[in-house]
Amino acid sequence: MTKDPALPARVFTKGACYYLVVADGKKRVWNKLSKLSDGLPAMYMALAKMLSTEDRDGSMTQLIADWQAEVMAKHSAKTQIDERARGAKIAARFADFQVSDVTPPDVVEFLKPFRGKPRTFNLYRALIGELMRFAIEKGLRAPGTNPVTSVVRTMSTPARKRCPTTSEIRRVKIGCLYGDDKKLTRSGLTMACLIELAYLTGQDVSVMIRLRDQLDPRQPDEPHVRSDGVFFRRDKTGNAVLVEWTPRLRAVVAALQRVRAERRLKKQASLKFDTALLFTRQSGEPLTYSAVANAWQEGIRRSKVLPFMFRDIRARALTDTALRDGIRAANAMGAHTTEAQTADYVRSKTARKTKATA
């Protein structure tokens, strides 16, 4: 039996299945939801169905399960990971609440511990507000009674100014490649390629890990390798960019293809492998955002650099491109809607140059 803190309240994993555990006097009854192999969307669908038959009292637990099954399941994989974790904390705090009983003071009290972290505060505020909107849509609250949107204000968040140096990025790459025993880690080569690709293309993790060796006609907007470069479409803006080939970009793509081929030879028939994906785990399964996050934190720790986020590599990439080829080139790489956005982004990461007074 395992309790994952990112799962909804009372949901556990045991063996190869998800279960909803409910109390029956002094006993605990394990109600099977779905198989782990069916994925989280199937679990949320089963949970919503079971809770709806278990009670129709409009509980927050049921609301969150319904929202995750109907709304969250349509979001990107990375977004779902974050929303599950936040949803679990909200479910735990409001486990005894009816949807109609949640008031602005209740929301304010829940958000108090996050006031020192404005971005986290705003993310939780936004999710509770969305849950209340969903409750109104389902007829569980009266229109105009969202306790978040009209009362609880967002906190101002300062723009990130961290722009790691190329030396720092290189040191983290080495920290991912080699473990504390100085031996190559299982995910080392994959992480090194991911970091290199992030710098060369300025793209986000969630987009890069979906990179395919060739175009899939059924999903033409998915990242893929072309004869003239590497195609990406950003999740955030929907804007597309084609990063043209350079010797260094060809080298990292070739390294990914080599790693994938070696894994296929080792695993052979036992490997469930998607031949199109370039970023995979040792098992041959698609590389996940959470796996990247864990490997990245270990790389940061071993490198002993001042910590920075993976997405800060994008800042370095766009800044170096702007300094070398101009703001228009950086705008193309960043897939921003306007050059002004790119200029503001680059300007916030770098100091202006000036001569001394005399």
N, C-alpha and C positions, 0 to 999 in steps of 0.2 A: 504494500500500500504506500502510495506517495502522494503528498499534497504539494502541488505546484502553486506558489503564491500568485501566479498570474491567472489561475483558473477562477471561475466564479465561486462564491461561497457554497460550501457543502459538496463541491465536485472534486472527486479524487480519481487517481489512476491506480489500477490494480491489474497486474498481468498485462494483457494486451487491450484493455478496455477502459473507458471512462465510466464512472459511476456517480449517481446522486445519492448521498447518504442522508437519511432522515431518521429522526428519533421515533421509536415506538415503545413508550414506557422507558424501561432501562436498556432496551435493546437498540441496536443501530441496524437499520435495514438498508441493504445495498441494492439500489435500482440501476440496472445496466442501461447506459445511454447509447453508446456506440463504440466501435473499434477505434483504437488509436490510429490505425492505418487509413481510416476513412477521413481523417483530418478534423480540424477544429470546427469548420462550418457545420459538419454533420453532427458534432457533439452539441453545438448551440441549438440546432434545429430540434434535436431530440430533447434537450433540456427545456426549451420553450414549450414544447408539446406536453411534456410530463408535468411541468409546473402549472400549465393551464388546466390540466385535468385534476391536479392535486388540490388546487384552490383557485378561486377567482376573486381573491380579496384585494387585487391591485397592489401587491407588495412591490417594493423597490427591487427585490431580487428577481422577481418575475419580469419586471419592466426591463432590467438590464439584460436578462437572457433574451427577451424578445427583440430588443434593439440590436444585440450582437448578431442574432440570427437573420434579421431582416435588413439591417442597415450596414453594420460593420462588415459583414461577410462580403460586401461589394467593394470594400476598400483594398488598397494595395497591401501586400504581405507585411511590409515594414510598418505601415500604419496600424495594422491589426495587432501586431506585437505590442506596440505602445498602448493602444486602446484597451487591450486585454488586461495589461498590468494596472492601468489606471482604473478600469472598471472593477477589478477585484478589490481595490482599496475602497472605492465608493460603495460597493456591495457590502463589504464588511462593516463600514461605518453606519450605513443605513439599513442594516439587516432587519431591524425591528420596525421599520417605518412603512406606512402605507404611502403610496405615491401622492395622494391628496394631502398628506400631513406635512410634507416637506415645506418649510418656510424659509424666508431669507436669513433669519438668525441661525437656522440650522446649517445653511450653506456657509455662512460667514464663519461659524465655529469650526466646520470641517476644514476650511481653507487656511485657518490661522497658522498652522505649522509650516505652510509654504510661503509665508510672506517674505522670508529671507531669500527666496528663489523666485523672482518675478516670472520667469518663463514657465516654470513648473506650476506656479499659481494659476497663470492664465490657461494652461492646458487643462488643468482640473476644472477650472471655472467653465471653460468652453464645453467640456464633456458633460458636466452636470446640466448646463443650459440646454444642450442638445437632447439629453435624456428627458428633460421636462417638456421640451418641444414635442418630442415623440409621444409623451404621455398625453399632451393636449390633442395630438393627432388621433390617438387611440380612444379619446373620450374619457380618460382617467383624471383629467383636470379640466377646469373651465377655461375657455379662451381668455387670454390676457392675464393669466395667473402664474406665468413663469417666474419663479422666485429668484432667478439669476439675472436675466437680461435687463430688467428694469431697475434693479437695485444694486447688485454687486458689480462694482466697476473693475475693469482690467487694470493691471499694474503696468507702468511704463517699463520697458526693457531696453537697456543700453545696447547699441549695436556691438557685435563681436569685433574686436580689434586684433585678435591673434592672427598673425601671418607667419607661420613657421618658416625657418630658413631651409634652404636645400640641404644643408648639413644635418639639421634636426630630422628632416624627413628620411634621409639616408640612414641615420642612426636608429630610427624606429624600424625601418625596413630590416636592418640587421637584427634588431631585438625580436622581430617576428620570425626571422629565419632560424635563429639559434636559441635553444633553451638555456636554462641555468647550468646544464651539464655541458654546454658548448657544442652539443650535437644538433644536427638539423631537426627541427620540429616537424610534426606530421603535416601541419598546415603552412609551413614556412614558405615553400616555393609559390603556393597559391597566393598567400598574403603579399609576398614581395611583388608578384605580378599585378595584383590589385592596386597596391600603392603606386607602382610605376605607371599603370594605366590612368589612375586618378590624376597624377601630375601631368601626364602627356595630353590628356583630353579635357580636364577640368570638370568631369562628370561626378554624379553622386553614386554612393554605394548601391542603393536600391536599383539604379538603372544598370550599372556595370555588371552586377552579378547575374543579370538576365541576358548577357551578351551571347549571341549565337554565332556559330561558324559560318552560317549562310542565311540568306533570306528565307523566312517561312511565309509562303504565300497566304496562309490563313491568318498570320499576324504580322503584316508588313511594317507596323510601327514599332515592333520589338527591336532592341539593339541587335545589330548584326554586322558581320564583316562583308565588305564589298570589294570589288576589284580596284576601286579608286580611293578606298579608305574605310573608316569605321563609322557606321551610322548610329546616332542616338536620338531619342526623343525624351525630353525631360518630363518627369511625372508632374512636377510642380506647375509648369507653365504650358506644357503641351507643345512647346516650340522644338523644332528638329534642328540637328546640326550634323554635318558630315566632317569628320576630322580626317584630313588627307594624310596619306602615308608619308612617313619619314623613316629613316633607317632604324631609329630607336623604337618607333611604334611597331614596325614590322617585327622587330626582335622580340618584343614582349608578347605579341600575338602568337608568334612562332613558338615561344616558350610555353605558352598555355596549351597549344596544340600538342606539344611534345609531352607535357605532364599528363594530359588526358590520355594519350596513346599508351603511355607506360602503365597507367592505372588499368586500362582495359586489358593489357597483356597479362598483368598480375592476377586480376580478378576473373577474367574471361567469362565463362558461362554463369558464374554466380553473381556477376555484376549487373544490376538493373541500371542501365546507362542511357541517358538522353544524349545521343551522338551530336546534337546541335549545340548544346550548352558548353561554353568554354570554362566556366567556373563551377567546379564540382568539389564535393567532399571526397575523402578517401574511399567511401563506400560507392561512389559514383552518383550519389544523390545530389540534387542542386544545392549549391552553397547558399546558406541562409544568412539573413541580416544578423541574427543573434550570434551565429558562429563567428562572423566577422568581428562583431563588437567584442566578444570574449578574447579572440586572438589579438585584437588591437590593444586592449587594455594590458595584456601580458607584454606586448611589444613595447608599449610606453614604459611599463615598469622596468623592464630589462635595460632599456636605452638610457634611463635616468635623465631624460630631457625634461624641461618644464612642460607639464602635460598640455596637450592640445587635442582637439577632436579630429576625427578622420575628415570631416567636411572642410576643415581648415586648409587641407591640401588644395582644395578648389581655389581658395584665396591666393595661395602662392602661384598656382598655375595661371590664373587670370592676370595677376599683377605682373608676372614675368612676361606674359604674352603682350600686355599693354606697353610695357617698357621697351620691348624688342620690336614689335610690329605695329604699335599704335592701338588706340582705343577701339577702332572698328574691328580689328582682329580679335580683341578680347571679348567684344560684344558677340561676335559670331560664335566663339568657343563657349561662352557662358549662356548662350541662347536666351539672353535678356530681351525684353520687348523693345526697349529703346537704348540708345547709346548713353543717354543720361543716367540710366540705372547702372550701367556698367561703370561709368565714370565715378559715380558716387560710391559704388562698391569698392573699386580699386583705391580711390582716394582715402576711404576710411581705414584701409589696411596699411597704407604707406605714409611716410612723412614727406612733406614738400621740401624740395631742395632750394637752398638759398646761399648766397655768399655772405661772409662775415661783413660787419659794418665797415671795417677798415683793416 
